[in-house]
Structure formats: C-alpha cells, structure tokens
C-alpha cells in the first residue's frame, strides 16, 4: 500500500500552533470505491495508534482507501476536534479523484472518544467558526456511514465517560454537555451505522452504544449493532491469542461484510 501524510490546512485555523494531519493508506491492488476516515480514541487527551494506523492498514489490505486524522486533543477543546474531523471528510472528498475513490462512499470510523467524535460528526450540524475559508471546505462534511467501536456517547450521566467530556469541553462541561451528546442529536439525516461493543466494558459502559442504537432506530437510521459478552475496553482489532480476543475478533469480518453490503 502507499502511505503518505498531508496537512489538513495550509494555515491552521483556531489560532493554534499544532498542525492537524491526515495520513492516507491507499491499496495498490483490489481497490474498492469506498473510503474510511479514521479517528483514533484516547479520551480527547491523546490518540491511540492501534485505533488509527492499525485499522487503516487492515482496511487497505482489503481494498479500502483509509485516512487517519490526527485531530487536536487536550489542551485544545471544542470546536477544534470536530473542526478537524469535518475537515478530514472534506479533504478526502475534495481529492477523491486523486485517491481513486467515490466521494459519495466515505465512511467515518472512531473508537472510544474517537467514536464520540465520529458520531458527533454524523449528528452535529451547526456551523463552526473558521469553516468555509477555501475550496476544500465547500465539500460536505457529513459522512455516508459511521463505524463506531466501543464509542463514548454520553458525557454527563451515570454511564458517561466524564473524562472525555471534560477534555473536550473544559470549563463548558457542566453547562453545555447536552449539546454534544450524539444520542440526543440523532436525526433522520444521520448516516447509517455499524457499532460494536463488549458487554463487560468497564471504561465506557455498553449502554452508550445501546442508547445510541435505540436513538437511531427511533429516527429510522439503518444500524447494525454487535455486543460481545466478554472483554474490556480498547480492544481495537482484538488480535491477541486468547479465547476472549479470538471471539471479539469476529467484528473485523463482520465490518467487511457490512461495508460490502452498504456499497451495493
């Protein structure tokens, strides 16, 4: 596969010295028309490589051009992570011909807090400052599908991952958290979803995924949900050679089948 990293902007918006990047993983053979933009997890305080590069390499082997967005995390707060995620979708669509993909077959993928960001990209439609400054920003930011791996959805409830909410919102956390819960923002315009979680997850409660799937069901959004009985948080592709990991590993094949299904 071909791997290359690009800056998302020539001049980073948001008066920030950190320059967000996007790394493309392009298959050399058997390329499909679909693409996946990947947001690694990390509680909005770091980005986990096994939920970024690890997914991208796997998907590229199976023909899907994949793009890992190194979005800004704490001490940077909202709206910068969402601005970077939207820009990732727009960047891939703007350069779709260059990458040899269909701009109308772009999914977003995220794990844990990255899953929250992917779901927020799929449900939060308000305009953000700094958008619309160049030709790339004229592209639509709404993905065609969302892939969520043990996602954070709730930010301030008994089942919430409060650390993610605090890192994302800072001083606004206690007053504004409801504005950024994808379960409450879901609408008929939210893209179709593939979600997986483990029942035993003790870091991000499985009810985050169950509640979001229920909200999507209420809005008529097609959703495939898989809950595995055992296993903790942050499993990624679950490649460890033990009984539980081998069982969870099924999600890799299930995702590939789902991607083929929605492309038809």
N, C-alpha and C positions, 0 to 999 in steps of 0.2 A: 504494500500500500504506500501511497505518497502521503507524507506528513509535513505540514507547513503551518507556521504561526503568523497571524496578522494582527495589527492593531485595529480595534473596533472604531476608533476615531483618529483623525489626524491631530485634532486638538481636543483633549478630554474635557467633556462638559462637567459642570458641577464644581469648578474651581478646585480640582483635585490633582495632585502630582502623580498618583498611581494611574497607569495606563491599562485599562482592561484589554484583554486579548481574546482571540478566538483561534483555536488550533484545528485545522482541517485534517481528517483522516479519510483519504479518498481511495477506494478499491481500484486495483489495477486490472481486475478481470471480474466478470459476472456482475457488473454494476447494475443496480436497480435504479429506478427513477426517484424513489423516496429518499429523504434525508432526515437525520435526527440531530437536534441541537441539545446538548447535554449540559446540565447544571449540577456539578458535584455538591454533595452535602457537606456539613461541617458546622451546623448551628449558627450560621451567619457570622462565625468568628474565624473560620479557616475553610479550606476546600480540600476534600479527601481525594487523592489521586485514583484510588481503586474505583471510585464512583464517577470518574471522569475519563481519564485515559483507558482504564480497564474496560469500561463499557464501549468506548469508541473503537478500540482495536477489535473487540468481539463483533460488533455490528459491521465494521468494514470488511472483516473476513467473510461475512455473509452477504456482502454486496451493498450495504447501506452506507452512503457517504455520511460521516458523522463529524460533529463540530463541538468541541469542548470550550465553553465560555468561562474564562477566569474573571467572573464578576466580582465587584468590590464587596468586601465584608467589613465587619467592625475593625476600626472605629467609624467607618463610613456607614451611614444609616439610610433609611428610605428617604428619597426615592432612588438612590443610586443603584442598588442591586437590581431593582425592577427595570430601571433605565437600561442597564447593561444586558439584561435578559431579552428585553424587547429588541435592542439593537442587534443581538445575535440572530434572532429570527429575520430581521430586516436585511442584515448583511448577507445571509445565505440566500435569501430570495433575490436580492439585487445582483448577486454574482452567480445565479443559478445556471446560466448558460456556460459560464467559465468552468463550473464544477460538474456540469453534465447532469443536472438533476431537474426535476419538475418543481417549480416554485409553489405549486398547489398541493404538494405532498411533503410538507415539512412538519414533523412532529417535534414536540419539546419533551425532554426527559429530565427528571430530577429525583434525587434520593434525600430522605430526611428533610433538612431545611431547604435543600435544593428542590425537593418535591413541593414544599410550600411555595417556593419561588416559581416553579413551573406551573402550579395550579393558580397562583396569583396572576401570572402572565395570561392564563386562559380565562380569567374571570374578572379582572380589574380593568375597566375600560376608560377611566378618567385620563385626561391629558396630563402629561408630566412636563415640567419646565425643562428646557434645553432640547426638546424634541423638535423635529421639523427644520433643522438647520442645513440639511444637504439633500442630495438626491436619494441617498440610501434611506433616509427617514421617510421618504414618500411611500415606501413599501408598507404593507400591512404587517403589524406585529402579532396578530392573533394566529397561533399555530393551527394546523389542520387536525392535530391529535395531541393528546397528552399521555405520557408514560410516567407513572408515579410509583416509586419504590419506597415503601415504609414512610410515607410523607408526613411531615408536620402539617396539620390543617388548622387546628385550634391553637390559640395563642394565650388565652387567659381564662381557662376553665379547669376543673379537676383533672381532665385528661390532656391538658395542653402541655406543650414543651415550652415553658415560660422563658427559658434561656434564649431560645431562638427569637421570641418576640421582643425581649429586652435588647438584644443585639441589633435587631432590625429597626426598632422604633426609638430606642433611647428614652429620653425624657417624655416622649409622647406615648409611651407604652400603656400606662394606666388609663389614659383618657381616650385614646384613639384606636385601641386594639381591634374593636369590632369592625372597623373599616377595612381590615386586611385579613379577614377570615374567609378563605375561598368557599367554604360551605355556605356562608351567608350571601356570597356574591354570585353564586351559580345562577345561570340563566339559560334560556333556550339557545343562546348564541355560544355557549361554552362548547368547545370541541370534544369529540368522543374520547373515551379514556380507557387505559389499561392500568390497573392498580394491583399491587401485591404487598403483602404484609405478613408478619408472623404473629400468631396469637399470643405468644409469650413475651413479645417485645416489652421490655421494662424501661425503655428510654422514651419511646414515642408510642403511646397506647394505641392498640389496633383500632380502637373506636374512632380515631382520627380518620382512618380510611373508610370504616363502615359508615360514619356520618356523612362523609363527602359523597360516597357512592349513593347513599339514600337521597341526598340533595340533588344529585344528577338524575336519579330515577324520577324524582318529582318534576324535574324540568324536561323530561323526555330525552335526555342525552344518553346515547348508547354507551354502556360501560361494561367492561369485563373485570371482575374482581376475583383475586385468588388469595386465600388466607391459609397459611401453612401452620399446623398445630404447634410445632416446636421451633425453638431458635430465638436468639436475641436480636439486637439491633445492629444495623450497619453491615449486613451480610454481603452486600454487593452481589457479585456473580455466584457467591457461595461455592467456591472451588475446593474447599478443604475436604480431605478424605475421611469423613466420619459419617455416621448414619444420618444425623440430622441435616448436615450440609448437603449430602447427596440427595436427600428428599427435597430440600428447598431448591436445589439446582434446576428442578423442573421448570422454574419460571423462565429460564433462558429460552428453552424450546417453545414454551407457550407464547412468549413475546414474539418470536419469529413467526409463528403461525398466525398470530393476531395481525402483525404487520402485513403479511401476505393477504389476509382476509380483507383488511380495510383498503388495500390498494386495488382490489378487483372492481 
